[in-house]
Amino acid sequence: MGGEPQIVRRRPEPVGRLKLGLLLHGTATVSQSGHQVRLEPEQMALYDPALPYDIQLDQRWSFLVLTFPRDGLSLPSNFVRRAMRQTHPFSAGPGAVLAGFAAAALRQCGLDGTCATRLGEAGLHLIAGALATTTPDDGTATADTQRQQVLEYARKHLSEADLTHDRVAAAYRMAPRTLHRLFEHEPHTVTEYIRLQRLEAARRDLAAPMLSHLSIARVAARWQFSSQAHFTRAFQARFGVAPSTVRVSSLSSDHPRAGS
């Protein structure tokens, strides 16, 4: 996006998403929840459309804005809140990798659904890496580091049947109750996080034409859902569509009709 100097005011949007604005030209100030983040070119800011915000854009300006699910970052909530209160560079380091990736993805507008899904997953990892330079400001750095490690461990072992709250606690030499307290103010418990990530993994598999030989039941079992009926209910509650709908859509996009 780009334009002349202006002030953008947005009302809350209950969409469960976050936005990351990368300022390419001009200067900008993002104001939200009593905090102001001043941006110069090659700096980016994270903000939450679920809360009202203003963006003051000075001079001629251009912005690249990435919108993504809040849960997709897999970062502790304290970490995300801190990230919203400061600028993040994209002139070098992880931010530069993210900016290059986003610019390249924008040029490939004809990507099919499967490829776009995979790129989106890679983009979320790059966003998390680019925000990793967030400076602790409230004494919670140690706990947030522990939470990040726990979430990473869970992601690496999602396909394993014995991945449970207690196993994760044991991996970090914690009592199960200690791990529960570590996440008591987070949006999801460890058990909920594992379940949601398994649903996301199943959705990616169902959307991948290369895995179309796997039945929905096999995809569900692959991600430790022993009952297809339970999997279908959980999937529909999470994504608003049945697993079969995702599978049919992926096959349709992989085999376009003649003349399309």
One Martini backbone bead per residue (centre of mass of N, CA, C, O) as a GRO file, in nm:
protein
  260
    1MET     BB    1   0.102   0.032   0.014
    2GLY     BB    2   0.008   0.382  -0.073
    3GLY     BB    3   0.078   0.751  -0.026
    4GLU     BB    4  -0.024   1.013   0.134
    5PRO     BB    5  -0.061   1.201   0.383
    6GLN     BB    6  -0.201   1.040   0.684
    7ILE     BB    7  -0.480   0.914   0.885
    8VAL     BB    8  -0.537   0.600   1.038
    9ARG     BB    9  -0.853   0.463   1.148
   10ARG     BB   10  -0.939   0.182   1.364
   11ARG     BB   11  -1.152  -0.053   1.439
   12PRO     BB   12  -1.249  -0.322   1.576
   13GLU     BB   13  -1.155  -0.671   1.482
   14PRO     BB   14  -1.296  -0.995   1.524
   15VAL     BB   15  -1.032  -1.209   1.388
   16GLY     BB   16  -0.764  -1.329   1.521
   17ARG     BB   17  -0.540  -1.113   1.432
   18LEU     BB   18  -0.235  -0.997   1.291
   19LYS     BB   19  -0.004  -0.719   1.228
   20LEU     BB   20   0.266  -0.642   0.988
   21GLY     BB   21   0.449  -0.344   0.937
   22LEU     BB   22   0.637  -0.240   0.647
   23LEU     BB   23   0.849   0.026   0.600
   24LEU     BB   24   0.969   0.172   0.299
   25HIS     BB   25   0.840   0.470   0.311
   26GLY     BB   26   0.885   0.715   0.518
   27THR     BB   27   0.673   0.788   0.799
   28ALA     BB   28   0.557   0.643   1.124
   29THR     BB   29   0.269   0.605   1.361
   30VAL     BB   30   0.183   0.369   1.605
   31SER     BB   31  -0.134   0.355   1.782
   32GLN     BB   32  -0.175   0.154   2.091
   33SER     BB   33  -0.267   0.119   2.407
   34GLY     BB   34  -0.078   0.385   2.479
   35HIS     BB   35   0.117   0.330   2.235
   36GLN     BB   36   0.418   0.435   2.056
   37VAL     BB   37   0.540   0.373   1.716
   38ARG     BB   38   0.827   0.470   1.548
   39LEU     BB   39   0.885   0.489   1.193
   40GLU     BB   40   1.126   0.392   0.972
   41PRO     BB   41   1.283   0.293   0.729
   42GLU     BB   42   1.320  -0.049   0.776
   43GLN     BB   43   1.065  -0.079   0.963
   44MET     BB   44   0.863  -0.256   1.213
   45ALA     BB   45   0.515  -0.336   1.316
   46LEU     BB   46   0.306  -0.458   1.571
   47TYR     BB   47  -0.054  -0.534   1.551
   48ASP     BB   48  -0.409  -0.520   1.672
   49PRO     BB   49  -0.728  -0.542   1.525
   50ALA     BB   50  -0.891  -0.593   1.804
   51LEU     BB   51  -0.784  -0.300   1.832
   52PRO     BB   52  -0.757   0.012   1.838
   53TYR     BB   53  -0.601   0.222   1.572
   54ASP     BB   54  -0.326   0.434   1.470
   55ILE     BB   55  -0.189   0.585   1.158
   56GLN     BB   56   0.078   0.795   1.094
   57LEU     BB   57   0.145   0.942   0.772
   58ASP     BB   58   0.437   1.058   0.628
   59GLN     BB   59   0.455   1.166   0.356
   60ARG     BB   60   0.548   0.957   0.135
   61TRP     BB   61   0.420   0.617   0.124
   62SER     BB   62   0.511   0.265   0.209
   63PHE     BB   63   0.348  -0.058   0.262
   64LEU     BB   64   0.389  -0.375   0.419
   65VAL     BB   65   0.125  -0.613   0.492
   66LEU     BB   66   0.089  -0.861   0.742
   67THR     BB   67  -0.150  -1.128   0.780
   68PHE     BB   68  -0.225  -1.328   1.080
   69PRO     BB   69  -0.260  -1.564   1.297
   70ARG     BB   70  -0.217  -1.554   1.627
   71ASP     BB   71  -0.155  -1.868   1.670
   72GLY     BB   72   0.078  -1.900   1.448
   73LEU     BB   73   0.336  -1.807   1.619
   74SER     BB   74   0.402  -1.953   1.889
   75LEU     BB   75   0.391  -1.726   2.120
   76PRO     BB   76   0.406  -1.567   2.387
   77SER     BB   77   0.206  -1.317   2.503
   78ASN     BB   78   0.425  -1.136   2.626
   79PHE     BB   79   0.600  -1.123   2.375
   80VAL     BB   80   0.390  -0.989   2.191
   81ARG     BB   81   0.343  -0.735   2.360
   82ARG     BB   82   0.634  -0.633   2.340
   83ALA     BB   83   0.652  -0.623   2.028
   84MET     BB   84   0.434  -0.379   2.012
   85ARG     BB   85   0.647  -0.159   2.166
   86GLN     BB   86   0.840  -0.195   1.908
   87THR     BB   87   1.081  -0.200   1.688
   88HIS     BB   88   1.177  -0.366   1.369
   89PRO     BB   89   1.413  -0.474   1.167
   90PHE     BB   90   1.472  -0.512   0.780
   91SER     BB   91   1.789  -0.461   0.686
   92ALA     BB   92   1.867  -0.710   0.874
   93GLY     BB   93   1.863  -1.022   0.918
   94PRO     BB   94   1.562  -1.168   0.975
   95GLY     BB   95   1.406  -0.928   0.850
   96ALA     BB   96   1.531  -0.950   0.563
   97VAL     BB   97   1.422  -1.229   0.502
   98LEU     BB   98   1.125  -1.159   0.529
   99ALA     BB   99   1.110  -0.932   0.317
  100GLY     BB  100   1.204  -1.106   0.077
  101PHE     BB  101   0.982  -1.316   0.096
  102ALA     BB  102   0.735  -1.128   0.068
  103ALA     BB  103   0.810  -1.008  -0.208
  104ALA     BB  104   0.818  -1.279  -0.362
  105ALA     BB  105   0.526  -1.374  -0.297
  106LEU     BB  106   0.378  -1.132  -0.437
  107ARG     BB  107   0.480  -1.214  -0.733
  108GLN     BB  108   0.313  -1.500  -0.676
  109CYS     BB  109  -0.016  -1.496  -0.751
  110GLY     BB  110  -0.050  -1.810  -0.888
  111LEU     BB  111  -0.071  -1.975  -0.650
  112ASP     BB  112  -0.163  -2.242  -0.505
  113GLY     BB  113  -0.302  -2.353  -0.219
  114THR     BB  114  -0.071  -2.535  -0.124
  115CYS     BB  115   0.166  -2.340  -0.163
  116ALA     BB  116   0.050  -2.111   0.009
  117THR     BB  117   0.042  -2.269   0.273
  118ARG     BB  118   0.347  -2.324   0.294
  119LEU     BB  119   0.435  -2.028   0.284
  120GLY     BB  120   0.278  -1.940   0.534
  121GLU     BB  121   0.433  -2.118   0.731
  122ALA     BB  122   0.711  -1.994   0.675
  123GLY     BB  123   0.633  -1.702   0.747
  124LEU     BB  124   0.580  -1.749   1.049
  125HIS     BB  125   0.870  -1.824   1.120
  126LEU     BB  126   0.995  -1.554   1.025
  127ILE     BB  127   0.841  -1.370   1.213
  128ALA     BB  128   0.939  -1.494   1.477
  129GLY     BB  129   1.241  -1.436   1.417
  130ALA     BB  130   1.215  -1.121   1.381
  131LEU     BB  131   1.096  -1.093   1.692
  132ALA     BB  132   1.342  -1.212   1.874
  133THR     BB  133   1.463  -0.910   1.952
  134THR     BB  134   1.300  -0.866   2.185
  135THR     BB  135   1.294  -0.662   2.468
  136PRO     BB  136   1.295  -0.697   2.782
  137ASP     BB  137   1.063  -0.515   3.045
  138ASP     BB  138   0.931  -0.731   3.297
  139GLY     BB  139   1.088  -1.001   3.405
  140THR     BB  140   0.986  -1.255   3.186
  141ALA     BB  141   1.209  -1.397   3.016
  142THR     BB  142   1.243  -1.680   3.136
  143ALA     BB  143   0.950  -1.779   3.099
  144ASP     BB  144   0.936  -1.728   2.792
  145THR     BB  145   1.161  -1.919   2.716
  146GLN     BB  146   1.023  -2.171   2.823
  147ARG     BB  147   0.773  -2.152   2.644
  148GLN     BB  148   0.917  -2.168   2.374
  149GLN     BB  149   1.045  -2.447   2.421
  150VAL     BB  150   0.784  -2.604   2.458
  151LEU     BB  151   0.654  -2.538   2.180
  152GLU     BB  152   0.882  -2.658   2.012
  153TYR     BB  153   0.865  -2.944   2.120
  154ALA     BB  154   0.575  -2.997   2.032
  155ARG     BB  155   0.616  -2.957   1.726
  156LYS     BB  156   0.833  -3.194   1.691
  157HIS     BB  157   0.606  -3.420   1.839
  158LEU     BB  158   0.309  -3.442   1.718
  159SER     BB  159   0.314  -3.752   1.591
  160GLU     BB  160   0.324  -3.853   1.883
  161ALA     BB  161   0.135  -4.038   2.099
  162ASP     BB  162   0.301  -3.948   2.383
  163LEU     BB  163   0.211  -3.653   2.362
  164THR     BB  164   0.211  -3.473   2.665
  165HIS     BB  165   0.209  -3.288   2.935
  166ASP     BB  166   0.393  -3.483   3.102
  167ARG     BB  167   0.618  -3.515   2.894
  168VAL     BB  168   0.699  -3.222   2.876
  169ALA     BB  169   0.769  -3.186   3.170
  170ALA     BB  170   0.992  -3.406   3.175
  171ALA     BB  171   1.179  -3.275   2.957
  172TYR     BB  172   1.203  -3.013   3.180
  173ARG     BB  173   1.197  -3.099   3.478
  174MET     BB  174   0.888  -3.095   3.560
  175ALA     BB  175   0.609  -3.050   3.703
  176PRO     BB  176   0.296  -3.052   3.587
  177ARG     BB  177   0.207  -2.805   3.761
  178THR     BB  178   0.429  -2.612   3.663
  179LEU     BB  179   0.344  -2.609   3.366
  180HIS     BB  180   0.064  -2.501   3.415
  181ARG     BB  181   0.156  -2.228   3.540
  182LEU     BB  182   0.320  -2.127   3.291
  183PHE     BB  183   0.016  -2.128   3.118
  184GLU     BB  184  -0.226  -1.981   3.276
  185HIS     BB  185  -0.197  -1.689   3.091
  186GLU     BB  186  -0.251  -1.828   2.838
  187PRO     BB  187  -0.456  -1.910   2.578
  188HIS     BB  188  -0.306  -2.199   2.609
  189THR     BB  189  -0.253  -2.497   2.676
  190VAL     BB  190  -0.060  -2.756   2.603
  191THR     BB  191  -0.288  -2.945   2.518
  192GLU     BB  192  -0.427  -2.743   2.327
  193TYR     BB  193  -0.187  -2.689   2.144
  194ILE     BB  194  -0.151  -2.973   2.036
  195ARG     BB  195  -0.432  -2.998   1.911
  196LEU     BB  196  -0.418  -2.751   1.718
  197GLN     BB  197  -0.159  -2.841   1.563
  198ARG     BB  198  -0.281  -3.105   1.456
  199LEU     BB  199  -0.503  -2.972   1.291
  200GLU     BB  200  -0.316  -2.812   1.109
  201ALA     BB  201  -0.165  -3.055   0.992
  202ALA     BB  202  -0.414  -3.191   0.870
  203ARG     BB  203  -0.492  -2.963   0.681
  204ARG     BB  204  -0.235  -2.971   0.510
  205ASP     BB  205  -0.270  -3.262   0.411
  206LEU     BB  206  -0.553  -3.224   0.276
  207ALA     BB  207  -0.428  -2.986   0.079
  208ALA     BB  208  -0.239  -3.213  -0.042
  209PRO     BB  209  -0.219  -3.379  -0.335
  210MET     BB  210   0.022  -3.581  -0.259
  211LEU     BB  211  -0.198  -3.695  -0.018
  212SER     BB  212  -0.464  -3.820  -0.160
  213HIS     BB  213  -0.416  -4.133  -0.083
  214LEU     BB  214  -0.514  -4.041   0.185
  215SER     BB  215  -0.725  -4.080   0.409
  216ILE     BB  216  -0.890  -3.921   0.649
  217ALA     BB  217  -0.830  -4.134   0.864
  218ARG     BB  218  -0.519  -4.133   0.823
  219VAL     BB  219  -0.471  -3.842   0.887
  220ALA     BB  220  -0.585  -3.850   1.170
  221ALA     BB  221  -0.391  -4.074   1.276
  222ARG     BB  222  -0.123  -3.924   1.217
  223TRP     BB  223  -0.249  -3.698   1.446
  224GLN     BB  224  -0.392  -3.861   1.689
  225PHE     BB  225  -0.687  -3.947   1.575
  226SER     BB  226  -0.880  -4.222   1.649
  227SER     BB  227  -1.143  -4.061   1.563
  228GLN     BB  228  -1.314  -3.947   1.294
  229ALA     BB  229  -1.553  -3.811   1.428
  230HIS     BB  230  -1.391  -3.634   1.620
  231PHE     BB  231  -1.220  -3.497   1.407
  232THR     BB  232  -1.450  -3.364   1.247
  233ARG     BB  233  -1.558  -3.190   1.477
  234ALA     BB  234  -1.293  -3.040   1.542
  235PHE     BB  235  -1.241  -2.927   1.259
  236GLN     BB  236  -1.507  -2.767   1.225
  237ALA     BB  237  -1.471  -2.589   1.478
  238ARG     BB  238  -1.200  -2.457   1.377
  239PHE     BB  239  -1.267  -2.403   1.037
  240GLY     BB  240  -1.584  -2.439   0.930
  241VAL     BB  241  -1.508  -2.720   0.797
  242ALA     BB  242  -1.479  -3.005   0.643
  243PRO     BB  243  -1.241  -3.224   0.552
  244SER     BB  244  -1.369  -3.289   0.271
  245THR     BB  245  -1.358  -2.999   0.161
  246VAL     BB  246  -1.052  -2.970   0.153
  247ARG     BB  247  -0.996  -3.210  -0.031
  248VAL     BB  248  -1.164  -3.121  -0.278
  249SER     BB  249  -1.024  -2.846  -0.322
  250SER     BB  250  -0.738  -2.962  -0.378
  251LEU     BB  251  -0.819  -3.132  -0.629
  252SER     BB  252  -0.932  -2.900  -0.801
  253SER     BB  253  -0.665  -2.724  -0.808
  254ASP     BB  254  -0.487  -2.966  -0.939
  255HIS     BB  255  -0.748  -3.002  -1.162
  256PRO     BB  256  -0.809  -2.819  -1.402
  257ARG     BB  257  -1.004  -2.712  -1.628
  258ALA     BB  258  -1.056  -2.682  -1.936
  259GLY     BB  259  -0.966  -2.343  -2.010
  260SER     BB  260  -0.857  -2.225  -1.716
   0.00000   0.00000   0.00000
